[in-house]
Amino acid sequence: MTQQYKTIGLIGKPDHSGALATIQSLLSYLTDKGYQVLVETKVARKIEVKPSQTREITEIGELADLAIVVGGDGYMLGAARVLACYNIAVVGVNRGNLGFLTDISPDNLFDPLEEILQGRSKTEHRFLIQTEVYRHGQLKSANSAVNEAVLHPGKVASMMEFEVYLDDVFMFSQRSDGLIVSTPTGSTAYSMSAGGSILTPNLNALTLVPMFPHTLTSRPIVVDGDSVLKLVVATNNSEDLQVSCDGHVILAVMPGDEIIIRKCEQTLRLVHPLDHDYFNVLRSKLSWGNKIY
């Protein structure tokens, strides 16, 4: 049988003993099977790896056919924002808590991995969003997000005012603690905690979730994923404002700034075992009930 993948990258949490142990096992397993294996630099410093096998994550994106990310969903988010720029398949091994994106268990690792390596797998493409901050018409900063972009004050429990436009059409103005703009992937993250709807991953949609709005009639709304959102920050706000991308990257925002949020051209190519079931993941992670009969 022709190998589905020839070069495999290993990426993971360099300060997590469990993740390092899993990566060491993967390195031995894949090397014994004849795969070319590349290990992300920060991890390679902590385990036994040949210098020729050590690469930066961007080089793994360029050179590998498959990236195995070992860690929690938070670590996967950081890796995914980089790997989505390359045409590389990504599979996650869960060494965190929830595991919505990292769905292979380290306790049952090699059987589902072997199925994936033989091409017996499911592939799905998750879109990312790009956030750009403009000041006086000039681009000041930008970054991408897998889960969500959140406009919020820098101070806790501090309200702000802003307007929202959809494809240049005015939607609403709001006084609140901020706004979450979530992808379907992020609908089970911060958006869900704030009362937003869960969107199945295949939907081409974005959900806008107000954060503690100063009105009882403000509700989450789902819009077309190809829409361009513009958030205009009122000039009477304080200067301590931010946009958070996946909770990892912070973009500074000033009163009067405009924030443009749109779908990225790149997608994250996630690979799952054939028995992967999104609703089984929800039942497991969210403690939903099982079938009655």
Salt bridges, closest charged atoms under 4 A:
ASP103 OD2 - HIS272 ND1 2.44
ASP103 OD2 - HIS276 ND1 3.06
GLU114 OE1 - LYS33 NZ 3.75
GLU115 OE1 - ARG120 NE 2.92
GLU124 OE2 - ARG126 NH2 2.74
GLU124 OE2 - HIS272 NE2 2.67
GLU132 OE1 - ARG262 NH1 3.28
GLU161 OE2 - ARG175 NH1 3.58
ASP168 OD1 - LYS230 NZ 3.91
ASP226 OD1 - LYS263 NZ 2.98
ASP246 OD2 - ARG81 NH1 2.92
ASP257 OD2 - ARG135 NH2 2.82
ASP277 OD2 - ARG283 NH2 3.91
